[in-house]
Amino acid sequence: QVQLQESGPGLVKPSQTLSCADSGGAFSFKAMAWYRQAPGKERELVASVTGGGITDYAYSVKGRFTISNAKNTMYLQMNSLKPEDTAVYYCAADYTVVLRPGRMLWGQGIQVTVSS
């Protein structure tokens, strides 16, 4: 069974990186994404990349966050972090070149807290 597992620091410095790996070690995903959910808000897409390498970012993180993958692990490099970036971050992946709502595999989430 494939399970995505996020890792990274909870209380973050101005720049940090989250990672997400398939606990089974296979990570044959093509489309990948990071989402986040702040208290009292809906889950939102932060960054995504298709199997063809096309990236997309939420306006609020564009120029500060970078999604990438290497060696069967997905990453979210976060720079110039702000308190409003505080949220639970989730990784998501799919075996197809684009994400399919309702068919994606999700990680359990990791809390990221940015202090002012």
Secondary structure, DSSP 8 states (H G I E B T S, - for coil): ---EEEE--SB--SSEEEEEEETTS----SEEEEEEE-TTS--EEEEEE-TT--EEE-TTTTTTEEEEEETTEEEEEE-S--GGG-EEEEEEEESSSS--TTT-EEB--EEEB---
